[in-house]
């Protein structure tokens, strides 16, 4: 069964346990690490944009 995007996000942020049957590969580990960093940066940018929007009004 294919994971939904939300399950993948929860896995990236270590909120949900990884599938123990999933193949372990250094390339996929690095890819998930980069995705985790980009998601954190995106969420921080969204929070900053929201804060700046409400402070200027």
VENWOCOR-V57696 format. One record per backbone hydrogen bond with DSSP energy under -1.0 kcal/mol. NH is the residue of the N-H (numbers start at 0). CO is the residue of the C=O. E is the energy in kcal/mol with one decimal. If there is no record, write none. Layout:
nh = <NH/NH>
co = <CO/CO>
e = <E/E>
This chain:
nh = <7/8/9/10/11/12/13/14/15/21/28/29/30/31/32/33/34/35/36/37/38/39/40/41/42/43/44/45/46/47/48/49/50/51/52/53/54/55>
co = <3/4/5/6/7/8/10/9/9/18/24/25/26/27/28/29/30/31/32/33/34/35/36/37/38/39/40/41/42/43/44/45/46/47/48/49/50/51>
e = <-1.8/-2.2/-2.4/-1.8/-2.4/-2.0/-1.4/-2.7/-1.5/-1.5/-2.1/-2.3/-2.2/-2.6/-2.0/-2.4/-2.4/-2.4/-2.2/-2.5/-2.4/-2.3/-2.4/-2.4/-2.6/-2.3/-2.4/-2.4/-2.2/-2.4/-2.5/-2.4/-2.5/-2.7/-2.1/-2.0/-1.9/-1.3>
